[in-house]
């Protein structure tokens, strides 16, 4: 089939296809990572399992009254703490009223109550376990506020919360891990302060707890420590974080897997696999096989569609999305990754191929995983060809998802540029006809990329 002359339709930029492909890859990575981080917020308020939350409305006068009551050390402190827990989830301004500074200008608030926070910390250190738990609950919800609020509470409450992580009270372990997670999710200052005070070892140890609630809160907190590059991952690894994570990914039957903790375990694993320099350590844990098995299980489980709406947060895709994204972060960029894929990851590639046609981020993650794999060299591309991955890529070029179609075009460009018979293999799949069809799509970047591929690789043989 004769190729159209596209040079009069588009101006060819001076930069190379490879540079544009790398720029687009980075943009896609940043965009999808931001979306994933939004799926599980860096801060989580804790609510009561009753209807009072929706019925009760609080204002600054309510909070002032509650704070003054907290200073009186009377028998109503439990009710006061419960009401404060609820109030702190309604409005950041109410947190400011309690702590004593204005939300916008950070000066002392005229509505504040002196020593309210100190009184709350005092309850946290007392012997009444129920009051302790609700004081920690208040701290958890205060730390969902702005940076100034969270940092103030972290400086005062963090040492006590860290101490309770190593205690015997499961409720306090759970609540303090949750509070520390919100502190860590606030930013670098809070994370460095917590690490300096020795939070890492007791927090990682909670991944081996007997309570699923404790494990979930610990995984959430650790995710906030690993979501940025300011914390050294080595200390967590030395504390056996990978061992505990892999233990939670090993199961034989449906009743052996915990749908309560799985999303947070996968979210933590996603952040860890995104870090550079730990490939060899990750390989020793058999992570690839385990995550692949989880993805397959979530797809095939009969009860998955019912459970996922209750326990994952994105209409049935969250667990699979995080599992695939962990593999996507792990594949690409080093020979050690190439080794693990060739030795034990054939199922991983097959699972990614199956999901190329899936909608939303799942399909994009699968496409990116294959693109990272293809970029490792000619052996990987030949492997993809034998698994009919290139056929699936070509067939899905018609995808309405422009971002995913652009990733497919990257794979095509890598194939042609890397292996001598790449163009022949793709021609057998009618690639030129598929690229010609893309010239009529509405998206300019898609049209331009398809045109450049046609002009760069197929123009000579059709001239």
N, C-alpha and C positions, 0 to 999 in steps of 0.2 A: 504494500500500500504506500503510495507516495505521500511524503510528509508535507504539510503546508509550510510556506515560508512565513515564519512568525516574526522575523526581524523588524518588519515595518509596524508591528503591533506593540512591541515593547522595547524600551531602551535597556540595554544590558549594562548592569552596574559594573564598576571597575573591580569590586571585590570578588573573590572566588566563591564558588558554590560551597566549598568546605567551610569557609568563614561564616557564610550566611547560615549554613546548617548548624554550626556550633552556637551561633548567637541565638537561633530559634530554639535550640535544645535547652539552653540555659533559661530562656524566658519561660518555656513550658515547665521546666523543673521548678522554677521559683513560683509560678502560678499554682501548680498542683500542690506543692508543699504548703503554700498559704491556705489552700482549700482544706487540706488534710488537718492542718493545725486548728482550723475553725470547727472541724467536726467534733473534736474534743477540746473544749475551751481550756485555756491555761489556768483559769480560775473557775471553781465550782462552788456555789452556795449549797448549803444543806438545808432542806426543808423538812417540816414535820409531815408525817403521814396522817393528816387529818384535814378537815375542811376549814379550820380556823384561819389558815393563811389567807384564803381568798375573802373571808368575811371581815377580818380585822384590818383597819387602816390606821397607820401611825403617823404622827407629825412630831415636830421638834418638842412641843410641850409634853407629849407622851414620853418621849425619850428622856427629857430632863427629869420628869417625875420618877421614871424607872431608875435612872442613874442615882438620884438622891436616895431612893429606897434601898439601893444596893449598898450604900454606905452605912445603913442603920444596923446591919447584922441581925435582922429579925427572921422570923420563921417564913416570911413570904419571899425569901430570896430565890427559891426554885421557880416560882411563878414569874418573878421579875426576869430571871435569866431566859426563860422560855419566850417571854414577850420581846426581849431584846434580840434573841435569835431571829425572830420573825421580822422585827423592825429593820434589822440590818440588811435584809434581802429586798426591801422595798425601795429604798432611796439612799444614794450615796451621801446626801446631805444629812441624813439621820446619823450616819457614821461620824460625820464631822461634828455634829452636835455632841455626841458621846465623847469623842476624843479631844475636842476642844480647839479645832482650828477651822477656818473658813474654807470651803471647797475650792473657791476660785483664787483667793489671795493668800491662803495659808497663814493668816494671823489668828490670834486667839479669838475664838467665837464668843459673842455675848451670850449665846445660848448654852455654852458649855457648863459642865459640872466638874468642879475641881476634884482630882484624884479618882475619877470614875474608872479609868483604865487600871490604875494601881490597885483599886479595890477588886477589879475583875481578876487581875493576876494573883492577888492574895487568895481568892477563892480557889484558883487553880492549884495552889500549893497546899491547901488544907486537906484534912483526912476524909471528908465526906465524898465518897466516890461519885455519887449522883450529881452533887453540885460541881465537882471537878469536871465531869463529862460535859455538863451544860456550859460551864465557863469556857472549856475548849471549843465547844460548838459556837459560842459567841465569837471567839477569836477566829475560827474558821470563816465565819461570815463577814467579819470586819475586814479580813484580808482579801475579800473580793472587791474592795474599794479601790481608790486610786493609789498611785505610787507613794505619795506622802503618807497616807493613812497606813498602808501595808508596811512600809519601812519602819514607822514608829512602833507598831505592834510587834514586828519581827524582832527589833532590838530588845524589847522587854520580855516577850513571851517565848522566844525560840529556845533558850536554854532549858526551860521547864518542859516544853513539848518534846524536845530531843531526849530528855531524861526518861519521859514516860514511854518512849518507844521500846525501851528495854525492860519495862515492867511486866507484871503478870496480869494486868487488867486489860482484857481484849477490847473493851469499849473505849478505853483511853488510848490504846495503841491505834485503833481505827481512827478516832477523832483527831488525835495529834498528827498522825500521818497525813490526814486530809488537810489539816491546817498548814502543815509544812509544805504540802503541795501547792496551796494557794500562795504561800510566801515565796516559794521558788518560782512560781509562774509570774511573779511581779517583775522580775528583772535581774540584772547581773549583781547589783549591790546586795540584794537579799540572798541570792544563791551563794555568793562568796562568803557572806556572813555565816550562813548555815553550815557550809562546808568547813569553814575555819573552826566552828564550834563542835565539829565531829559528827555530823548528821549521817554521813555516808554509810558506815558499817551497820549501825542499828537499823537504818531504813532498808538497806538491801536484805538484811536478815529477815525482815518481815515478809519477804516474798516466800519464805519457807514456813510461814505461820499456818496454824490449823484453821483459822477463820478466813472464809472467802472475802468477807468485808475488809478485813485487815490487809489481805493480799491486794485487793483492788485499790485501796487507798494508797498503799505503798507503791504500786506500779504507776498510779497516776502521779504521785509526787516525783518519782524517779524520771518519768517522762518529761516533767518540767525542768529537771536538772540537765537532761540530755538534749533538749530541743535546740539549744544554741551551742556554740563552740567555746564558750568561756569556762566550761568545767572539764577537767581532765577525766577522761573515761577510765583511765588505767586503775584508779582507786576502786571504782565499782567492779571492774573485772577481777581485781585481786580479792575482792570480797565475795566472789562467786556469783555475780549477778547472772552470768550466762548459764551457769548450771541450774539455777533456780528457774530461769525462764524456760529452758528446754524441758525441765520436769513438767511444766504446765502445758507443754505442747505434745506430750506423749500420752496417747490413749489408744485403746483397741476397739471400744464400742462407744455408742452414743452416750450411754449413761456415765461414761468415764470422763467426759469433757465438761468443763464448767463454762456455761454460757455467761455466767456473771462476770468472771474475771478475764475472759478471752479478749474482749476489745482493748482493755488497758494493757494486757500483756503484749498484744500485737502492736499497739501504739508505741510502747517502750522499745520493742524490738525494732520497729521502723526507724526510730531515732538512732539507735545504736548502729544498725547496719549502714546508716548514711555517713558515719564517721570514717575518715581516712586513717589508714595505718593499722587496722585491726583485722585484716582479712585472714591472716594465719590463725589467729585465736578463734575467729568465727568458724573457720573450717573444722577445727577440732571438736566442735560441739554438734556437728551434724545438723546445723540449722536449716540448710537448704531442703533436705529430705523432709524434715518435720513440718516446715511451713508449707511445702507443697502438699503434704498429706492433709494439713488443716484446710487448705483451699479446696481440695477435692471433697473433703468431708462436708464442708459447708454447702457445697453445691449439690451433693447427692443425698444428704440427710433428709428423710421424709418430714421430720418435724422442724426442719430449719426455717421454712417460711413462716411458721407460727412463732417460733422462739425469737427469730431475728428482729421482728417488729418491737418486741418488748425489751430486748437486750442490746441490740445494736441501734445506732441512731440515724441511719440513712436509708430507710425503706428496703432493707434486705441486702445492702451492699457493703456495709461498713467493715465487717470482718474480712470479707474477701478483698476489699480494697486495700486494707492495711497489710494483709498477707502478701498480696501481689506487689504492693509498694515496697515492702521489705526486700523482696527478691529483686525488684527493679533497682533499688539502691545498691544491692550487693553485686549485681552483675555489671561488669564493665570496668575497664581501666587497668587491669593487672593480669599477669599470667597465672597467679594463684587462683583467681576466679575462673579462668579458663579451665584449669585443672579440675576444680570441683564440678563444674558443669559437665565436662566430658566424662567424668567418672561416675557421677551419681545424679546428675540433673536432667537427664533426658525427659523424665516425667514433668519436670518444671517447664521445659520448653513446650511440651505437648499441651500442658494446661494453659500456657500463655497463648498458644495458637488458637485453642478453642474459644478464647475470650476476645479475640480481635474484633468480632462483630458485636460485642456487648456494648450497651449504651453508656454514656456518661464517663466518669473517670476510670471505671474498671477497664473498658476497652483501651483507653489511652495508656493506662499503666502497663497493660499487656503489650501494646505496641512499643512502648519505650523499652520494656525489658528485652524484646527481640532486637530493637535497634542497638542497645548497648551490647548485646551478645554479638551481633553482626560486626560491630566496630572492633571486636577483638582480633579479627583476622580472617584469612581465606578459609582456614579449616572450619571455623564457625559458620561461615556462609554456606559452605558445602554441606555442613550438618543440617542447616536450616532447609536447604534445597531437598535433601533426602527425606526430611520430615514434612515436605509439602508446605512449608511455611511461606515460601515465595508465592506459591499459588494462592494461599489465603490472603496474603498482602495484596496481590493484584486484584483479586476478587472484591476486596473491601475498599478499593480506591474510590468507589462510588459513594462511600460513607458521607452522610449529611454533616457529620462532625468534621469541620475544617481542620481543627488541630490534629485530629487523629489521621486524616488524609495526608497532612504535611509530614507526619512521622513516617507514614508508609512511603512517601516520596524520598525521604532520607534513606530508608532501607534500600530502595531501588538504586539510588545514587551510589551507596556504599557497595552494593553488589556489583554494579557495572565497573566501578573504579578499582575494585579489589581483586576480583578473580578474572582470568583471561576469557573464560567462556560465560561470564555473567550476562553479557548482552544476548548471547545465543539462548541461554536458559530463559531469559525474560521474553525474548521474541516468540518462543514456543508458547508462551502464555498470553500472546497478543498484547504485549505491553504498549506498543505504539498506538494501537487503537484506543486503549484505556487512557493514555496520556492525552490523545487528541480530544477525547470527550471532556477532559478537565478544562480545556480551553474555553468551554462554554459555561463554566460555573460562574456564579455571581462574585465569589471572593477573588479579589485581585491577586493576593499573595499566592493562592492556589494556581491561578491561571499563569502567573509569571514563573513559578517554579516548574510547572509542567512544560512550559515553553522552553525554558532554559535546558531542561533535560533532553527534550527533543532536539534542540539545536546543537547541544554539546555532544551528544552521543549517537544520534541517529540521522543527522542531516547529511553526512557524507555518503552513507550507503544508499540514501534515497535520492541523491542528486543526479 
